[in-house]
Amino acid sequence: MKNEVSSAGIAKVVSLEELLDMNLDIPSYQRAYKWTVRSVNLLINDLKEIGEDAYCKEYRLGTIIVAANNEKLEIVDGQQRVVTLVLLLKALHSVGDYRNFKIPQGIERGEYLSNEVTQKSIIRNYNLILSRIRKMRFRDKKLIEPMFKAVDKLSFVFVRVDNIAEAFQIFDSQNYRGRKLNPHDLLKAFHLRCMSDEKSVSNEDKMRSKELTVVNWEKRNQKEIHRLFDKYLHRIYRWKLRLPAGSFTEHDLDEFKGIESQWGFSYGKRAEKAEENFQIGQAFIAGRAFFSFVKHYEDLKDELCAYLEEEVKKLFENDKNGGDKIIFKEVMGWIGFRHAWNLFECVCLSFVDKFSLETFKGNYEYFAHLLEWAMIIRVRKQRVSFAGINKYVLGLDEGINVDNMFAVIDQARLPSEILERALPLDEKSLTRNKADPKDYPQGIQQGSSKDNWDRLKNILIALN
């Protein structure tokens, strides 16, 4: 393997076998081992894919930083990966099909194993890995061969320094200077690789297409692409499935990986026929379609959100409702309203995604009904957090009984079906509890906030 020079020590690329041949140790000051079931499953899936890819000769699995302590090499960064891979090797060997790797004593019997969280995680993850391997080879032992090939392809950047202080200095420096790839960057890389696998396109055309795709991608506002996935697509995807939403991370990539056409699945054939008629939560063909998918939803979201803001400003800032006027810019300065506003944007995007923007604009009832549904929580609650939005959407808020409108839209055959869901919009239902002074930002009077939410309440009642 190739050696490289580090500014604070010697770095070299090593295979997994070379790594485990060293006198590694996991010191007691390391955090507990707690890789999740999802992380382990993703690793196994990745390894199967790597093993099946004849063009992949080496797969780099990050950096391992160690500090020399007498004869031991204490792992400062990489403990979670190393322990998980050791569990994998033991599981492969236990089924009788794979060679027995040498495991360093500091990993096999180290002090870190006394931690209760570590013990539980190791038992759970080992049983999971063993179960998946047994299922792979149940009917045909050859089905497990990609795992063997993948293990032999794994490599690491190995950094060794002479003391703990220097190791942590490198670790901190890497985390400070190194820009972690955004989830949408990882999706870009995945779909570019899928473009390379297209059978019906010549290598020259593939190269030109990929170059053009990358150029066009880099011209886009990367922060806005991240925001599209984080604040809209991921949330809609989760809420339609009646699941809580959070930040869009590398653990959620499967939501937008699509399906590879060569798999031959029935729903893949349907995705091929759909071509670029996208819907959130529905499969598309992995590769070039992803980049069209992103552009489609960027454009749709931008057009929709501009329309929503324009219409809500007309509604809030006129005097039709007996002087109940709200300055949109003012209320957008409040965190709770911004949460409710994003919920309104998301539910409208979900509707438009299903029934079209023209349908939405063509009937003001849809706009009014979804605005009412999204703003009820802002009127009823003194404080609105994103955790509260999650509960509200999923019907877990004991104080407000509403349907999950994302699921309603997803299951509806006709757009008018959403209007059949009654909303608690009478005076009694929208009465708020006594204000909590902590709800008001510094420099804002309680009276002005109360006036805004009373006006919003009156507007919602008037719409109804």
Secondary structure, DSSP 8 states (H G I E B T S, - for coil): --EEEETTEEEEEEEHHHHHTS-EE--TTS------HHHHHHHHHHHHHHHH-TT---EEEEEEEEEEETTEEEEEE-HHHHHHHHHHHHHHHHTT-S------HHHHS-GGGG-HHHHHHHHHHHHHHHHHHHHHTSS-GGGGHHHHHHHHHEEEEEEEESSHHHHHHHHHHHHHHS----HHHHHHHHHHHHHHT-TTS-HHHHHHHHHHHHHHHHHS-HHHHHHIIIIIIHHHHHHHTT-------GGGGGGG--B-GGG--HHHHHHHHHTT---TTS--BSSHHHHHHHHHHHHHHHHHHHHHHHHHHHHHSSSTTTT----HHHHTTSHHHHHHHHHHHHHHHHHHHHH-HHHHHH-HHHHHHHHHHHHHHHHH-SS--HHHHHHHHTT--TT-----HHHHHHH-SSGGGGGGS----STTTT------GGGS-TT--HHHHHHHHHHHHHHHHHH-
